[in-house]
Structure formats: structure tokens, C-alpha cells
Amino acid sequence: MTSLTLGLAPWLPEPHIVGKIRWVLGGAKDMAPMDWWDLLMHGAPWMWLAYTLVAVFVLPKVLPAPEPNEQS
């Protein structure tokens, strides 16, 4: 939910993160440090979502479960 609300805000005329990504892909000409910070802040919810999805759904299938430590 955070990714949809904060990551895409403001919604009109297009999601803010989309405009920033287009700017970077277009060469990032005349981007000020504040624009990079803005990209980081609007991209953070998406990165958090991607990390969480990988940690929950991918890693348990790829990494073996730890064996229980048997002590007598």
C-alpha cells in the first residue's frame, strides 16, 4: 500500500516517479541534488517492496533451511 500511495504521489498528470525515471533514462541532464534525493525518496517504497517480496517468496525456495542443532 505504501508503494502505491507514497511511491506514485503525486498522481496527476503522471506518477512522479515515472517522470523522474524518464529524466534519468534521458541522460539526467540538469538534475540537481534535490532531484536525485526526490528520486530516492519516491523510489524507496518500491525498493522496500521488491526486497520484501524476494525475502518472503524467493529466498526460502533458494536457500536451504538450517538444520536443527542436535545436542545430547
CHARMM internal coordinates of N, CA and C (Angstrom, degrees):
IC EDIT
DIST 1 N 1 CA 1.4476
DIST 1 CA 1 C 1.5267
ANGL 1 N 1 CA 1 C 110.75
DIST 1 C 2 N 1.3292
ANGL 1 CA 1 C 2 N 115.78
DIHE 1 N 1 CA 1 C 2 N -38.82
DIST 2 N 2 CA 1.4601
ANGL 1 C 2 N 2 CA 119.86
DIHE 1 CA 1 C 2 N 2 CA 179.09
DIST 2 CA 2 C 1.5183
ANGL 2 N 2 CA 2 C 110.59
DIHE 1 C 2 N 2 CA 2 C -61.88
DIST 2 C 3 N 1.3208
ANGL 2 CA 2 C 3 N 116.93
DIHE 2 N 2 CA 2 C 3 N -40.55
DIST 3 N 3 CA 1.4622
ANGL 2 C 3 N 3 CA 120.13
DIHE 2 CA 2 C 3 N 3 CA -179.13
DIST 3 CA 3 C 1.5217
ANGL 3 N 3 CA 3 C 111.35
DIHE 2 C 3 N 3 CA 3 C -62.27
DIST 3 C 4 N 1.3134
ANGL 3 CA 3 C 4 N 116.59
DIHE 3 N 3 CA 3 C 4 N -37.88
DIST 4 N 4 CA 1.4569
ANGL 3 C 4 N 4 CA 119.71
DIHE 3 CA 3 C 4 N 4 CA -179.50
DIST 4 CA 4 C 1.5170
ANGL 4 N 4 CA 4 C 112.44
DIHE 3 C 4 N 4 CA 4 C -72.77
DIST 4 C 5 N 1.3248
ANGL 4 CA 4 C 5 N 117.39
DIHE 4 N 4 CA 4 C 5 N -37.37
DIST 5 N 5 CA 1.4592
ANGL 4 C 5 N 5 CA 119.46
DIHE 4 CA 4 C 5 N 5 CA -175.80
DIST 5 CA 5 C 1.5227
ANGL 5 N 5 CA 5 C 112.18
DIHE 4 C 5 N 5 CA 5 C -85.65
DIST 5 C 6 N 1.3228
ANGL 5 CA 5 C 6 N 117.64
DIHE 5 N 5 CA 5 C 6 N -57.31
DIST 6 N 6 CA 1.4581
ANGL 5 C 6 N 6 CA 120.18
DIHE 5 CA 5 C 6 N 6 CA -177.37
DIST 6 CA 6 C 1.5177
ANGL 6 N 6 CA 6 C 112.43
DIHE 5 C 6 N 6 CA 6 C -78.32
DIST 6 C 7 N 1.3161
ANGL 6 CA 6 C 7 N 117.29
DIHE 6 N 6 CA 6 C 7 N -37.63
DIST 7 N 7 CA 1.4537
ANGL 6 C 7 N 7 CA 120.32
DIHE 6 CA 6 C 7 N 7 CA -177.03
DIST 7 CA 7 C 1.5179
ANGL 7 N 7 CA 7 C 114.01
DIHE 6 C 7 N 7 CA 7 C -69.71
DIST 7 C 8 N 1.3150
ANGL 7 CA 7 C 8 N 117.36
DIHE 7 N 7 CA 7 C 8 N -27.41
DIST 8 N 8 CA 1.4612
ANGL 7 C 8 N 8 CA 120.77
DIHE 7 CA 7 C 8 N 8 CA -178.31
DIST 8 CA 8 C 1.5225
ANGL 8 N 8 CA 8 C 113.69
DIHE 7 C 8 N 8 CA 8 C -103.48
DIST 8 C 9 N 1.3231
ANGL 8 CA 8 C 9 N 118.66
DIHE 8 N 8 CA 8 C 9 N -9.16
DIST 9 N 9 CA 1.4647
ANGL 8 C 9 N 9 CA 121.49
DIHE 8 CA 8 C 9 N 9 CA -177.34
DIST 9 CA 9 C 1.5232
ANGL 9 N 9 CA 9 C 110.61
DIHE 8 C 9 N 9 CA 9 C -67.87
DIST 9 C 10 N 1.2908
ANGL 9 CA 9 C 10 N 121.60
DIHE 9 N 9 CA 9 C 10 N 148.06
DIST 10 N 10 CA 1.4589
ANGL 9 C 10 N 10 CA 126.99
DIHE 9 CA 9 C 10 N 10 CA -17.55
DIST 10 CA 10 C 1.5334
ANGL 10 N 10 CA 10 C 110.76
DIHE 9 C 10 N 10 CA 10 C -70.15
DIST 10 C 11 N 1.2974
ANGL 10 CA 10 C 11 N 115.66
DIHE 10 N 10 CA 10 C 11 N 152.54
DIST 11 N 11 CA 1.4655
ANGL 10 C 11 N 11 CA 121.72
DIHE 10 CA 10 C 11 N 11 CA -171.81
DIST 11 CA 11 C 1.5278
ANGL 11 N 11 CA 11 C 113.85
DIHE 10 C 11 N 11 CA 11 C -80.18
DIST 11 C 12 N 1.3202
ANGL 11 CA 11 C 12 N 117.22
DIHE 11 N 11 CA 11 C 12 N -33.78
DIST 12 N 12 CA 1.4679
ANGL 11 C 12 N 12 CA 120.33
DIHE 11 CA 11 C 12 N 12 CA -172.58
DIST 12 CA 12 C 1.5170
ANGL 12 N 12 CA 12 C 110.80
DIHE 11 C 12 N 12 CA 12 C -113.85
DIST 12 C 13 N 1.2865
ANGL 12 CA 12 C 13 N 122.06
DIHE 12 N 12 CA 12 C 13 N 143.15
DIST 13 N 13 CA 1.4587
ANGL 12 C 13 N 13 CA 128.72
DIHE 12 CA 12 C 13 N 13 CA 3.12
DIST 13 CA 13 C 1.5258
ANGL 13 N 13 CA 13 C 112.70
DIHE 12 C 13 N 13 CA 13 C -77.97
DIST 13 C 14 N 1.3370
ANGL 13 CA 13 C 14 N 118.03
DIHE 13 N 13 CA 13 C 14 N -19.61
DIST 14 N 14 CA 1.4652
ANGL 13 C 14 N 14 CA 122.20
DIHE 13 CA 13 C 14 N 14 CA 172.38
DIST 14 CA 14 C 1.5244
ANGL 14 N 14 CA 14 C 106.52
DIHE 13 C 14 N 14 CA 14 C -147.99
DIST 14 C 15 N 1.3191
ANGL 14 CA 14 C 15 N 117.88
DIHE 14 N 14 CA 14 C 15 N 158.50
DIST 15 N 15 CA 1.4667
ANGL 14 C 15 N 15 CA 118.95
DIHE 14 CA 14 C 15 N 15 CA 177.66
DIST 15 CA 15 C 1.5296
ANGL 15 N 15 CA 15 C 110.67
DIHE 14 C 15 N 15 CA 15 C -56.48
DIST 15 C 16 N 1.3147
ANGL 15 CA 15 C 16 N 115.67
DIHE 15 N 15 CA 15 C 16 N 137.26
DIST 16 N 16 CA 1.4595
ANGL 15 C 16 N 16 CA 122.20
DIHE 15 CA 15 C 16 N 16 CA -174.44
DIST 16 CA 16 C 1.5261
ANGL 16 N 16 CA 16 C 111.94
DIHE 15 C 16 N 16 CA 16 C -58.57
DIST 16 C 17 N 1.3196
ANGL 16 CA 16 C 17 N 116.73
DIHE 16 N 16 CA 16 C 17 N -40.36
DIST 17 N 17 CA 1.4656
ANGL 16 C 17 N 17 CA 120.34
DIHE 16 CA 16 C 17 N 17 CA -178.50
DIST 17 CA 17 C 1.5268
ANGL 17 N 17 CA 17 C 110.78
DIHE 16 C 17 N 17 CA 17 C -64.03
DIST 17 C 18 N 1.3203
ANGL 17 CA 17 C 18 N 117.59
DIHE 17 N 17 CA 17 C 18 N -33.19
DIST 18 N 18 CA 1.4693
ANGL 17 C 18 N 18 CA 121.40
DIHE 17 CA 17 C 18 N 18 CA 178.56
DIST 18 CA 18 C 1.5242
ANGL 18 N 18 CA 18 C 109.91
DIHE 17 C 18 N 18 CA 18 C -64.26
DIST 18 C 19 N 1.3220
ANGL 18 CA 18 C 19 N 116.81
DIHE 18 N 18 CA 18 C 19 N -43.85
DIST 19 N 19 CA 1.4587
ANGL 18 C 19 N 19 CA 120.65
DIHE 18 CA 18 C 19 N 19 CA 177.97
DIST 19 CA 19 C 1.5179
ANGL 19 N 19 CA 19 C 112.19
DIHE 18 C 19 N 19 CA 19 C -62.74
DIST 19 C 20 N 1.3300
ANGL 19 CA 19 C 20 N 116.62
DIHE 19 N 19 CA 19 C 20 N -40.53
DIST 20 N 20 CA 1.4696
ANGL 19 C 20 N 20 CA 120.69
DIHE 19 CA 19 C 20 N 20 CA 179.33
DIST 20 CA 20 C 1.5281
ANGL 20 N 20 CA 20 C 110.91
DIHE 19 C 20 N 20 CA 20 C -66.64
DIST 20 C 21 N 1.3185
ANGL 20 CA 20 C 21 N 117.17
DIHE 20 N 20 CA 20 C 21 N -41.57
DIST 21 N 21 CA 1.4661
ANGL 20 C 21 N 21 CA 120.23
DIHE 20 CA 20 C 21 N 21 CA 179.57
DIST 21 CA 21 C 1.5283
ANGL 21 N 21 CA 21 C 110.01
DIHE 20 C 21 N 21 CA 21 C -65.37
DIST 21 C 22 N 1.3188
ANGL 21 CA 21 C 22 N 117.56
DIHE 21 N 21 CA 21 C 22 N -40.43
DIST 22 N 22 CA 1.4677
ANGL 21 C 22 N 22 CA 120.62
DIHE 21 CA 21 C 22 N 22 CA 176.50
DIST 22 CA 22 C 1.5274
ANGL 22 N 22 CA 22 C 110.68
DIHE 21 C 22 N 22 CA 22 C -60.94
DIST 22 C 23 N 1.3196
ANGL 22 CA 22 C 23 N 115.88
DIHE 22 N 22 CA 22 C 23 N -40.03
DIST 23 N 23 CA 1.4552
ANGL 22 C 23 N 23 CA 121.26
DIHE 22 CA 22 C 23 N 23 CA -179.92
DIST 23 CA 23 C 1.5327
ANGL 23 N 23 CA 23 C 110.12
DIHE 22 C 23 N 23 CA 23 C -62.61
DIST 23 C 24 N 1.3253
ANGL 23 CA 23 C 24 N 116.58
DIHE 23 N 23 CA 23 C 24 N -45.49
DIST 24 N 24 CA 1.4676
ANGL 23 C 24 N 24 CA 120.86
DIHE 23 CA 23 C 24 N 24 CA 179.73
DIST 24 CA 24 C 1.5293
ANGL 24 N 24 CA 24 C 110.43
DIHE 23 C 24 N 24 CA 24 C -65.83
DIST 24 C 25 N 1.3229
ANGL 24 CA 24 C 25 N 117.17
DIHE 24 N 24 CA 24 C 25 N -44.99
DIST 25 N 25 CA 1.4640
ANGL 24 C 25 N 25 CA 120.39
DIHE 24 CA 24 C 25 N 25 CA 179.76
DIST 25 CA 25 C 1.5263
ANGL 25 N 25 CA 25 C 112.27
DIHE 24 C 25 N 25 CA 25 C -65.68
DIST 25 C 26 N 1.3261
ANGL 25 CA 25 C 26 N 116.07
DIHE 25 N 25 CA 25 C 26 N -23.97
DIST 26 N 26 CA 1.4600
ANGL 25 C 26 N 26 CA 120.90
DIHE 25 CA 25 C 26 N 26 CA 177.43
DIST 26 CA 26 C 1.5180
ANGL 26 N 26 CA 26 C 113.06
DIHE 25 C 26 N 26 CA 26 C -83.66
DIST 26 C 27 N 1.3206
ANGL 26 CA 26 C 27 N 117.67
DIHE 26 N 26 CA 26 C 27 N 4.92
DIST 27 N 27 CA 1.4561
ANGL 26 C 27 N 27 CA 120.93
DIHE 26 CA 26 C 27 N 27 CA 177.22
DIST 27 CA 27 C 1.5158
ANGL 27 N 27 CA 27 C 113.96
DIHE 26 C 27 N 27 CA 27 C 113.26
DIST 27 C 28 N 1.3123
ANGL 27 CA 27 C 28 N 117.89
DIHE 27 N 27 CA 27 C 28 N -5.77
DIST 28 N 28 CA 1.4702
ANGL 27 C 28 N 28 CA 123.38
DIHE 27 CA 27 C 28 N 28 CA 177.94
DIST 28 CA 28 C 1.5224
ANGL 28 N 28 CA 28 C 111.81
DIHE 27 C 28 N 28 CA 28 C 57.01
DIST 28 C 29 N 1.3126
ANGL 28 CA 28 C 29 N 116.51
DIHE 28 N 28 CA 28 C 29 N 33.53
DIST 29 N 29 CA 1.4619
ANGL 28 C 29 N 29 CA 120.60
DIHE 28 CA 28 C 29 N 29 CA -179.04
DIST 29 CA 29 C 1.5268
ANGL 29 N 29 CA 29 C 110.29
DIHE 28 C 29 N 29 CA 29 C -67.54
DIST 29 C 30 N 1.3183
ANGL 29 CA 29 C 30 N 115.12
DIHE 29 N 29 CA 29 C 30 N 132.25
DIST 30 N 30 CA 1.4696
ANGL 29 C 30 N 30 CA 123.83
DIHE 29 CA 29 C 30 N 30 CA 177.61
DIST 30 CA 30 C 1.5213
ANGL 30 N 30 CA 30 C 113.43
DIHE 29 C 30 N 30 CA 30 C 64.64
DIST 30 C 31 N 1.3336
ANGL 30 CA 30 C 31 N 118.38
DIHE 30 N 30 CA 30 C 31 N 23.99
DIST 31 N 31 CA 1.4652
ANGL 30 C 31 N 31 CA 119.96
DIHE 30 CA 30 C 31 N 31 CA 175.63
DIST 31 CA 31 C 1.5194
ANGL 31 N 31 CA 31 C 109.26
DIHE 30 C 31 N 31 CA 31 C -79.73
DIST 31 C 32 N 1.3024
ANGL 31 CA 31 C 32 N 115.87
DIHE 31 N 31 CA 31 C 32 N 125.42
DIST 32 N 32 CA 1.4600
ANGL 31 C 32 N 32 CA 122.44
DIHE 31 CA 31 C 32 N 32 CA 178.23
DIST 32 CA 32 C 1.5271
ANGL 32 N 32 CA 32 C 109.22
DIHE 31 C 32 N 32 CA 32 C -86.91
DIST 32 C 33 N 1.3310
ANGL 32 CA 32 C 33 N 117.48
DIHE 32 N 32 CA 32 C 33 N 163.92
DIST 33 N 33 CA 1.4727
ANGL 32 C 33 N 33 CA 119.83
DIHE 32 CA 32 C 33 N 33 CA 176.97
DIST 33 CA 33 C 1.5317
ANGL 33 N 33 CA 33 C 112.60
DIHE 32 C 33 N 33 CA 33 C -54.57
DIST 33 C 34 N 1.3229
ANGL 33 CA 33 C 34 N 116.96
DIHE 33 N 33 CA 33 C 34 N -34.85
DIST 34 N 34 CA 1.4661
ANGL 33 C 34 N 34 CA 120.13
DIHE 33 CA 33 C 34 N 34 CA 178.95
DIST 34 CA 34 C 1.5294
ANGL 34 N 34 CA 34 C 110.93
DIHE 33 C 34 N 34 CA 34 C -64.70
DIST 34 C 35 N 1.3178
ANGL 34 CA 34 C 35 N 117.77
DIHE 34 N 34 CA 34 C 35 N -33.53
DIST 35 N 35 CA 1.4708
ANGL 34 C 35 N 35 CA 121.15
DIHE 34 CA 34 C 35 N 35 CA 177.62
DIST 35 CA 35 C 1.5234
ANGL 35 N 35 CA 35 C 111.01
DIHE 34 C 35 N 35 CA 35 C -67.89
DIST 35 C 36 N 1.3460
ANGL 35 CA 35 C 36 N 116.78
DIHE 35 N 35 CA 35 C 36 N -39.66
DIST 36 N 36 CA 1.4677
ANGL 35 C 36 N 36 CA 120.39
DIHE 35 CA 35 C 36 N 36 CA 176.88
DIST 36 CA 36 C 1.5223
ANGL 36 N 36 CA 36 C 109.99
DIHE 35 C 36 N 36 CA 36 C -65.32
DIST 36 C 37 N 1.3328
ANGL 36 CA 36 C 37 N 117.20
DIHE 36 N 36 CA 36 C 37 N -40.82
DIST 37 N 37 CA 1.4623
ANGL 36 C 37 N 37 CA 121.50
DIHE 36 CA 36 C 37 N 37 CA 178.14
DIST 37 CA 37 C 1.5303
ANGL 37 N 37 CA 37 C 109.75
DIHE 36 C 37 N 37 CA 37 C -62.65
DIST 37 C 38 N 1.3153
ANGL 37 CA 37 C 38 N 116.31
DIHE 37 N 37 CA 37 C 38 N -42.32
DIST 38 N 38 CA 1.4560
ANGL 37 C 38 N 38 CA 121.63
DIHE 37 CA 37 C 38 N 38 CA 178.79
DIST 38 CA 38 C 1.5281
ANGL 38 N 38 CA 38 C 110.70
DIHE 37 C 38 N 38 CA 38 C -62.08
DIST 38 C 39 N 1.3336
ANGL 38 CA 38 C 39 N 116.76
DIHE 38 N 38 CA 38 C 39 N -41.80
DIST 39 N 39 CA 1.4677
ANGL 38 C 39 N 39 CA 121.13
DIHE 38 CA 38 C 39 N 39 CA 176.52
DIST 39 CA 39 C 1.5240
ANGL 39 N 39 CA 39 C 110.50
DIHE 38 C 39 N 39 CA 39 C -61.49
DIST 39 C 40 N 1.3214
ANGL 39 CA 39 C 40 N 116.63
DIHE 39 N 39 CA 39 C 40 N -42.94
DIST 40 N 40 CA 1.4628
ANGL 39 C 40 N 40 CA 120.64
DIHE 39 CA 39 C 40 N 40 CA 178.11
DIST 40 CA 40 C 1.5258
ANGL 40 N 40 CA 40 C 111.32
DIHE 39 C 40 N 40 CA 40 C -61.82
DIST 40 C 41 N 1.3119
ANGL 40 CA 40 C 41 N 117.06
DIHE 40 N 40 CA 40 C 41 N -44.31
DIST 41 N 41 CA 1.4668
ANGL 40 C 41 N 41 CA 120.53
DIHE 40 CA 40 C 41 N 41 CA -177.72
DIST 41 CA 41 C 1.5292
ANGL 41 N 41 CA 41 C 111.92
DIHE 40 C 41 N 41 CA 41 C -68.30
DIST 41 C 42 N 1.3243
ANGL 41 CA 41 C 42 N 117.30
DIHE 41 N 41 CA 41 C 42 N -39.56
DIST 42 N 42 CA 1.4656
ANGL 41 C 42 N 42 CA 119.50
DIHE 41 CA 41 C 42 N 42 CA 178.92
DIST 42 CA 42 C 1.5241
ANGL 42 N 42 CA 42 C 111.70
DIHE 41 C 42 N 42 CA 42 C -76.99
DIST 42 C 43 N 1.3276
ANGL 42 CA 42 C 43 N 117.82
DIHE 42 N 42 CA 42 C 43 N -23.42
DIST 43 N 43 CA 1.4586
ANGL 42 C 43 N 43 CA 121.62
DIHE 42 CA 42 C 43 N 43 CA 178.84
DIST 43 CA 43 C 1.5155
ANGL 43 N 43 CA 43 C 113.79
DIHE 42 C 43 N 43 CA 43 C -86.97
DIST 43 C 44 N 1.3346
ANGL 43 CA 43 C 44 N 117.36
DIHE 43 N 43 CA 43 C 44 N -20.51
DIST 44 N 44 CA 1.4673
ANGL 43 C 44 N 44 CA 121.15
DIHE 43 CA 43 C 44 N 44 CA -176.78
DIST 44 CA 44 C 1.5275
ANGL 44 N 44 CA 44 C 113.57
DIHE 43 C 44 N 44 CA 44 C -57.43
DIST 44 C 45 N 1.3326
ANGL 44 CA 44 C 45 N 120.12
DIHE 44 N 44 CA 44 C 45 N -45.34
DIST 45 N 45 CA 1.4724
ANGL 44 C 45 N 45 CA 118.31
DIHE 44 CA 44 C 45 N 45 CA 178.37
DIST 45 CA 45 C 1.5249
ANGL 45 N 45 CA 45 C 112.83
DIHE 44 C 45 N 45 CA 45 C -60.81
DIST 45 C 46 N 1.3365
ANGL 45 CA 45 C 46 N 117.34
DIHE 45 N 45 CA 45 C 46 N -34.29
DIST 46 N 46 CA 1.4651
ANGL 45 C 46 N 46 CA 120.44
DIHE 45 CA 45 C 46 N 46 CA 178.92
DIST 46 CA 46 C 1.5152
ANGL 46 N 46 CA 46 C 111.27
DIHE 45 C 46 N 46 CA 46 C -70.72
DIST 46 C 47 N 1.3372
ANGL 46 CA 46 C 47 N 116.89
DIHE 46 N 46 CA 46 C 47 N -38.72
DIST 47 N 47 CA 1.4637
ANGL 46 C 47 N 47 CA 120.26
DIHE 46 CA 46 C 47 N 47 CA 177.58
DIST 47 CA 47 C 1.5301
ANGL 47 N 47 CA 47 C 110.26
DIHE 46 C 47 N 47 CA 47 C -66.66
DIST 47 C 48 N 1.3184
ANGL 47 CA 47 C 48 N 116.86
DIHE 47 N 47 CA 47 C 48 N -39.43
DIST 48 N 48 CA 1.4644
ANGL 47 C 48 N 48 CA 121.85
DIHE 47 CA 47 C 48 N 48 CA 177.92
DIST 48 CA 48 C 1.5293
ANGL 48 N 48 CA 48 C 109.91
DIHE 47 C 48 N 48 CA 48 C -63.53
DIST 48 C 49 N 1.3251
ANGL 48 CA 48 C 49 N 116.58
DIHE 48 N 48 CA 48 C 49 N -42.79
DIST 49 N 49 CA 1.4593
ANGL 48 C 49 N 49 CA 120.88
DIHE 48 CA 48 C 49 N 49 CA 178.37
DIST 49 CA 49 C 1.5290
ANGL 49 N 49 CA 49 C 110.70
DIHE 48 C 49 N 49 CA 49 C -62.75
DIST 49 C 50 N 1.3296
ANGL 49 CA 49 C 50 N 117.54
DIHE 49 N 49 CA 49 C 50 N -45.06
DIST 50 N 50 CA 1.4661
ANGL 49 C 50 N 50 CA 120.92
DIHE 49 CA 49 C 50 N 50 CA 179.45
DIST 50 CA 50 C 1.5223
ANGL 50 N 50 CA 50 C 110.99
DIHE 49 C 50 N 50 CA 50 C -62.73
DIST 50 C 51 N 1.3221
ANGL 50 CA 50 C 51 N 117.32
DIHE 50 N 50 CA 50 C 51 N -43.91
DIST 51 N 51 CA 1.4675
ANGL 50 C 51 N 51 CA 121.72
DIHE 50 CA 50 C 51 N 51 CA 178.66
DIST 51 CA 51 C 1.5290
ANGL 51 N 51 CA 51 C 110.92
DIHE 50 C 51 N 51 CA 51 C -60.38
DIST 51 C 52 N 1.3245
ANGL 51 CA 51 C 52 N 116.17
DIHE 51 N 51 CA 51 C 52 N -45.59
DIST 52 N 52 CA 1.4615
ANGL 51 C 52 N 52 CA 120.78
DIHE 51 CA 51 C 52 N 52 CA -178.63
DIST 52 CA 52 C 1.5254
ANGL 52 N 52 CA 52 C 111.14
DIHE 51 C 52 N 52 CA 52 C -64.63
DIST 52 C 53 N 1.3249
ANGL 52 CA 52 C 53 N 117.48
DIHE 52 N 52 CA 52 C 53 N -43.42
DIST 53 N 53 CA 1.4637
ANGL 52 C 53 N 53 CA 120.32
DIHE 52 CA 52 C 53 N 53 CA 179.68
DIST 53 CA 53 C 1.5221
ANGL 53 N 53 CA 53 C 111.43
DIHE 52 C 53 N 53 CA 53 C -62.89
DIST 53 C 54 N 1.3251
ANGL 53 CA 53 C 54 N 117.06
DIHE 53 N 53 CA 53 C 54 N -41.24
DIST 54 N 54 CA 1.4697
ANGL 53 C 54 N 54 CA 120.28
DIHE 53 CA 53 C 54 N 54 CA 177.77
DIST 54 CA 54 C 1.5194
ANGL 54 N 54 CA 54 C 110.20
DIHE 53 C 54 N 54 CA 54 C -65.43
DIST 54 C 55 N 1.3275
ANGL 54 CA 54 C 55 N 116.97
DIHE 54 N 54 CA 54 C 55 N -45.14
DIST 55 N 55 CA 1.4673
ANGL 54 C 55 N 55 CA 120.70
DIHE 54 CA 54 C 55 N 55 CA -177.94
DIST 55 CA 55 C 1.5265
ANGL 55 N 55 CA 55 C 112.21
DIHE 54 C 55 N 55 CA 55 C -64.15
DIST 55 C 56 N 1.3126
ANGL 55 CA 55 C 56 N 117.28
DIHE 55 N 55 CA 55 C 56 N -34.35
DIST 56 N 56 CA 1.4637
ANGL 55 C 56 N 56 CA 120.52
DIHE 55 CA 55 C 56 N 56 CA -175.95
DIST 56 CA 56 C 1.5320
ANGL 56 N 56 CA 56 C 112.26
DIHE 55 C 56 N 56 CA 56 C -86.84
DIST 56 C 57 N 1.3295
ANGL 56 CA 56 C 57 N 117.34
DIHE 56 N 56 CA 56 C 57 N -40.29
DIST 57 N 57 CA 1.4578
ANGL 56 C 57 N 57 CA 119.31
DIHE 56 CA 56 C 57 N 57 CA -171.44
DIST 57 CA 57 C 1.5250
ANGL 57 N 57 CA 57 C 115.01
DIHE 56 C 57 N 57 CA 57 C -105.77
DIST 57 C 58 N 1.3097
ANGL 57 CA 57 C 58 N 119.04
DIHE 57 N 57 CA 57 C 58 N -29.77
DIST 58 N 58 CA 1.4634
ANGL 57 C 58 N 58 CA 120.96
DIHE 57 CA 57 C 58 N 58 CA -174.44
DIST 58 CA 58 C 1.5203
ANGL 58 N 58 CA 58 C 111.80
DIHE 57 C 58 N 58 CA 58 C -96.21
DIST 58 C 59 N 1.3158
ANGL 58 CA 58 C 59 N 117.47
DIHE 58 N 58 CA 58 C 59 N -51.88
DIST 59 N 59 CA 1.4653
ANGL 58 C 59 N 59 CA 120.39
DIHE 58 CA 58 C 59 N 59 CA -174.96
DIST 59 CA 59 C 1.5228
ANGL 59 N 59 CA 59 C 114.13
DIHE 58 C 59 N 59 CA 59 C -59.34
DIST 59 C 60 N 1.3273
ANGL 59 CA 59 C 60 N 120.44
DIHE 59 N 59 CA 59 C 60 N -40.30
DIST 60 N 60 CA 1.4691
ANGL 59 C 60 N 60 CA 118.17
DIHE 59 CA 59 C 60 N 60 CA 178.49
DIST 60 CA 60 C 1.5297
ANGL 60 N 60 CA 60 C 113.08
DIHE 59 C 60 N 60 CA 60 C -61.65
DIST 60 C 61 N 1.3127
ANGL 60 CA 60 C 61 N 118.27
DIHE 60 N 60 CA 60 C 61 N -26.83
DIST 61 N 61 CA 1.4679
ANGL 60 C 61 N 61 CA 121.11
DIHE 60 CA 60 C 61 N 61 CA 179.21
DIST 61 CA 61 C 1.5227
ANGL 61 N 61 CA 61 C 111.58
DIHE 60 C 61 N 61 CA 61 C -82.91
DIST 61 C 62 N 1.3252
ANGL 61 CA 61 C 62 N 117.30
DIHE 61 N 61 CA 61 C 62 N -28.28
DIST 62 N 62 CA 1.4608
ANGL 61 C 62 N 62 CA 121.93
DIHE 61 CA 61 C 62 N 62 CA -175.81
DIST 62 CA 62 C 1.5189
ANGL 62 N 62 CA 62 C 111.69
DIHE 61 C 62 N 62 CA 62 C -88.70
DIST 62 C 63 N 1.3163
ANGL 62 CA 62 C 63 N 116.62
DIHE 62 N 62 CA 62 C 63 N -44.72
DIST 63 N 63 CA 1.4632
ANGL 62 C 63 N 63 CA 120.95
DIHE 62 CA 62 C 63 N 63 CA -177.40
DIST 63 CA 63 C 1.5210
ANGL 63 N 63 CA 63 C 110.29
DIHE 62 C 63 N 63 CA 63 C -88.45
DIST 63 C 64 N 1.3181
ANGL 63 CA 63 C 64 N 117.58
DIHE 63 N 63 CA 63 C 64 N 136.59
DIST 64 N 64 CA 1.4649
ANGL 63 C 64 N 64 CA 119.20
DIHE 63 CA 63 C 64 N 64 CA 177.24
DIST 64 CA 64 C 1.5261
ANGL 64 N 64 CA 64 C 110.53
DIHE 63 C 64 N 64 CA 64 C -71.00
DIST 64 C 65 N 1.3057
ANGL 64 CA 64 C 65 N 114.94
DIHE 64 N 64 CA 64 C 65 N 148.80
DIST 65 N 65 CA 1.4636
ANGL 64 C 65 N 65 CA 119.88
DIHE 64 CA 64 C 65 N 65 CA 177.61
DIST 65 CA 65 C 1.5248
ANGL 65 N 65 CA 65 C 108.93
DIHE 64 C 65 N 65 CA 65 C -69.96
DIST 65 C 66 N 1.3246
ANGL 65 CA 65 C 66 N 117.44
DIHE 65 N 65 CA 65 C 66 N 142.05
DIST 66 N 66 CA 1.4695
ANGL 65 C 66 N 66 CA 118.82
DIHE 65 CA 65 C 66 N 66 CA 179.21
DIST 66 CA 66 C 1.5249
ANGL 66 N 66 CA 66 C 110.64
DIHE 65 C 66 N 66 CA 66 C -66.29
DIST 66 C 67 N 1.3238
ANGL 66 CA 66 C 67 N 114.46
DIHE 66 N 66 CA 66 C 67 N 140.81
DIST 67 N 67 CA 1.4611
ANGL 66 C 67 N 67 CA 119.20
DIHE 66 CA 66 C 67 N 67 CA 179.00
DIST 67 CA 67 C 1.5201
ANGL 67 N 67 CA 67 C 109.27
DIHE 66 C 67 N 67 CA 67 C -76.75
DIST 67 C 68 N 1.3265
ANGL 67 CA 67 C 68 N 116.40
DIHE 67 N 67 CA 67 C 68 N 143.04
DIST 68 N 68 CA 1.4655
ANGL 67 C 68 N 68 CA 118.50
DIHE 67 CA 67 C 68 N 68 CA 178.57
DIST 68 CA 68 C 1.5278
ANGL 68 N 68 CA 68 C 110.11
DIHE 67 C 68 N 68 CA 68 C -64.71
DIST 68 C 69 N 1.2952
ANGL 68 CA 68 C 69 N 115.40
DIHE 68 N 68 CA 68 C 69 N 142.28
DIST 69 N 69 CA 1.4588
ANGL 68 C 69 N 69 CA 121.49
DIHE 68 CA 68 C 69 N 69 CA -179.69
DIST 69 CA 69 C 1.5237
ANGL 69 N 69 CA 69 C 108.60
DIHE 68 C 69 N 69 CA 69 C -82.64
DIST 69 C 70 N 1.3274
ANGL 69 CA 69 C 70 N 115.84
DIHE 69 N 69 CA 69 C 70 N 109.69
DIST 70 N 70 CA 1.4675
ANGL 69 C 70 N 70 CA 120.34
DIHE 69 CA 69 C 70 N 70 CA -178.27
DIST 70 CA 70 C 1.5185
ANGL 70 N 70 CA 70 C 109.46
DIHE 69 C 70 N 70 CA 70 C -92.86
DIST 70 C 71 N 1.3149
ANGL 70 CA 70 C 71 N 115.23
DIHE 70 N 70 CA 70 C 71 N 114.83
DIST 71 N 71 CA 1.4615
ANGL 70 C 71 N 71 CA 120.48
DIHE 70 CA 70 C 71 N 71 CA 177.13
DIST 71 CA 71 C 1.5174
ANGL 71 N 71 CA 71 C 108.54
DIHE 70 C 71 N 71 CA 71 C -120.82
DIST 71 C 72 N 1.3264
ANGL 71 CA 71 C 72 N 115.66
DIHE 71 N 71 CA 71 C 72 N 135.44
DIST 72 N 72 CA 1.4665
ANGL 71 C 72 N 72 CA 119.81
DIHE 71 CA 71 C 72 N 72 CA -178.40
DIST 72 CA 72 C 1.4992
ANGL 72 N 72 CA 72 C 111.20
DIHE 71 C 72 N 72 CA 72 C -91.14
END
COOR INIT
IC SEED 1 N 1 CA 1 C
IC BUILD
